[in-house]
Amino acid sequence: MDEVITAADASSNLRSYPLEPSVVPTNLPLLSALLAFALAQFLKLFTTWFKEKRWDSRRMLSSGGMPSSHSATVTALAMAIGLQEGTGGSAFAIALVLACVVMYDASGVRLHAGRQAELLNQIVIELPPEHPVSNVRPLRDSLGHTPVQGMLQVLAGALLGCVVAYLMKSSS
């Protein structure tokens, strides 16, 4: 049986789509993820000051630290998709698996990368001055000093991501 579309149906469908693209994107999951990332990076200024009693604006552009911007980003993305489309869809499943992988790597890789950086820095220090890499700037070894610190950074990022997504959804 063929479906018939009336002129009223056609005109109401046309009115539901904007004629001109919006300058501001309206993709809630994308905006939530970007805002969570930006907030996490900004908060690193304050957590660095609290921990080290110094302001370091470079922390806003670097990875590692409290809270984890990686975790905040992927958690906000998954949470916003879940709030907007429900948790039964494929998009939420993909976002949730991505978030789990990123947070697992963020907690484990930070610890091991920090340990490797410490070891490499020690090797470079012991090289003779005439060696070509003896003057290389030391690697950053404070990516996540202990498994507990790394996990706390990841959890803080995940909590921030959930809060951002929830607030973004409730304000839209």
N, C-alpha and C positions, 0 to 999 in steps of 0.2 A: 504494500500500500504506500503510495507516494504522500509525502508530507507537504502541506501547503503552508507557505509563509505569507502572511498578510502584510500590507503596507505599514500598518502600525507596528507589527513585530520587527520589520526591517528597520524602521526609523528608530525604534527604542534600542535596538542592537547597535546602531551607529552612534547614538548618543552616549552609550556606556563607555566608548573608547575616546580618549582625548584626540582631537584633530592634530595637535602639535605635541611633540614629545616634551616631557617635563624636563626642566633644567636640573631639578633635584631628583636623584633616583629614588624610587619608592620601593625598592627591594628590601624588605624588612630583614631577612637573614644577612644580606650583604652589609647593610648599614649597621646592624648589630655587631657583626664580626669586626668591621673596621673601627667602630667606636670602642669596642672592648680592647682591641689592639692598641689604639691610641691612648686610652686611659691607663692600661697596664704600663706602657712605656713612660707615660708622664709620672705615674706613681713611683717608678723606680728612682726618681730624683729624691723623693721623701724617704723611701726605705734605705737608700744609700746614706742620706744625711743622718737618719736615726741610728744606723749601724756604725758608720765611720765618722760621724760628726763633721762631714764636709760635703759641700755641694759639688756634684760632678755632672754637668750637663751632657757629657758624652754618654751617660747611661741611657739617655732617651733614644739613642741610635744603636745601641748594642744589644746583643742577645744575652740571655742569662739574667739572673737576679730575681728579686721579689717584687711583684708577682710575675709568674711566667706569662709573657705575652702570647706565646704559642698556644698555651692552654686556654687562655682567655679568648683568643680568636676562634679556635675550633669549637669550644664549648658554647660560645655565643651563637655561632652558626648552627650547631645542632639544636640548641634550645629554641632558637627563633623558628627554625623549620618545624620543630615539634609543636610549638605554640600556634603557628600559622596554619599548618597543613595536617596536623595530627601526627601521632607516632606510628601509624600503621602503614605509611607510604614508603616507597623506595628511597625518596630523597632523604628522609629522616634516617633510614637504615645506613645509607652511605655516609651521611654526616656523622652519625654516632660511631661507626667503625673508624672513620678518619680521626675523630677526636680521641678515641681510645689509643690508636697507634701513635698519634702525635704526643699524647700525654705520657705514654709508656716510654717512648724514646726520649722525651724531654727530661724525665726523671732519671733514667738509666744512663743515657749517653752523656749527660752533663757530668756525672760522677766520673765516668771513665775518661772522658776527654780532659777533664781537669787533672786527673792523675797522670795522663800521658804528657800534658803540658808541663807539669812539675818535673817529670823525669827528663824531658827534652831540654828544659831550661837548665837543669843541673848538668847535663852533658855539655851544653854550649858553654857554660861557665868554666868547665874543666878543660876546654880546648886551649891550645896555645894561641897567643895573640896574633900570630901570623896566619892562622887558619882562616879561610875565606868566610866562614859563618860565625866566627867568634864575636863579631860586632852586630849580630842580628838582634833586633829588639826582642825581649823576652815574650813568650806566649802568655796569654791570660789564663791563669790556672784557678780562678775563683768561679768557675761555672756552676758549681754545686758541690760544696766541700764534703758533705756527707750524704748518705742516702736519705736521712731524715730531712736535711735542709732542702735537698732537691725535691723531695715529695711535698714538703710544705709550700715551696714555690709553685709547684704544679697545682696543688689543691687551691691555693690562693687565687691563681689565675683562673681555674675552673669556676670557683665561686664568683669571681668578678664577671666572668662571661655569662653565667646564669642570671645574675642580677641585671646586667646591661640588657640582655635579651628580654627579660621579663618587663623591665621598665620601658623599653622601646615598644613592646607589644601593647602594654597598658596605656601608653600615651598616643597610640595611633588610632 
